[in-house]
Amino acid sequence: MPWERVVYSRNKLYEEIWAEPATKVAKKYGVSDVAIRKMCKKLNVPLPPLGYWAKLQFGKDVKRPPLPAADGPEQIVVEKWREPEIPIRSEHQQELQNRIAFEKAPGNRITVAQSLSAPHALISSTIQVLREAERNDNDILILNQTGCLDVHVSRGSVDRSLRILDSLIKALDQRGFLLTITKDSPPKTQVSVFGETIQIELRELLERHERELTEQQKKDKLKNPWKYPRPEYDCIPSGKLALQINSYGTHGIRTSWTDGANQKVEECLNSFMTTIINIASKFRAERLERLRQQMDREEQERLRKEKEKREREEQEKIQKLERDVDAWYKAQRIRNYVQAVREEFIQRGGSISNGCEFEQWLNWAIQHANNIDPMMNGRPAKGQSA
């Protein structure tokens, strides 16, 4: 949470404020010099007089008064809002431009080897899973084990797919981007760029071929054409690969690189790298914006609660004051009444002997008035409720 606890101690603040100007002391606490001066006043810490530091600089005799006895708390604790550290946008934009320029440079072209040698550890673990994988109805290998990259291809495309992914992973490592495999079933492949997670996969496209009828079906169709209203199709592996980005929030951005007549996936890896960099930058900007909005909401909520607290405390002080005034008037009335009773009793010729029942009643009545009188229980301190 973007809050920090700041403790202002009398003794420490006294030493600091007389060791260097208030502006420098304020920087240590992350506040203004005006705030530091106000805090010194609250803690009864004397401040250097006007011209003190100039006199000290020129070697003139200056005196530092002793720290007076405390007439309040020895320290004050303040909960202060602290802005989270967010990378400067201009710096990130420069890094983004450098990253994209790197991918466009001919010398940084990602190439795919003709044969798989010294494969990456993730490729080795994927090979083990693919060897034992079964096939679905479309002849695509089924991935149901952890530790395997998100690759959905037929057995005939395994070697090429792994060579592409091996080159891609090694290029990601070189650029400082982390590629990981989730523990889901089937597992997912994720790339971490600028602290953002992007999900990718490599899959083989399927071709749709019309299913040929058997001789018996052809004869039946001539007699009962209504049984065959439309042709049926089989989907089989095409040998064409597609490298895809599957993360949400990529609307309007190219997210698939597919084998075509003039270009193969192997030739698109730098373009793919540039896109995941741009997507990560987009995700980052959106996340930081959400963070800023959350910070604004939290700050507004903090201010609202502070306002409510001040209003509540003010109302409590008013109510306390009114109760004290009522109690004071009541105590005064009781005293006046007791005095009137005493005088009336004496005027009628009565005498009040020590310890008599009437004197006990008078003393009890006066004591009750004293008990409810706020003035008799200590005058409220300045600026505080009793």
Summary of the structure (lengths in Angstrom):
residues: 386
radius of gyration: 42.0
end to end distance: 35.7
largest distance: 141.2
contacts: 965
relative contact order: 0.07
helix: 50%
strand: 15%
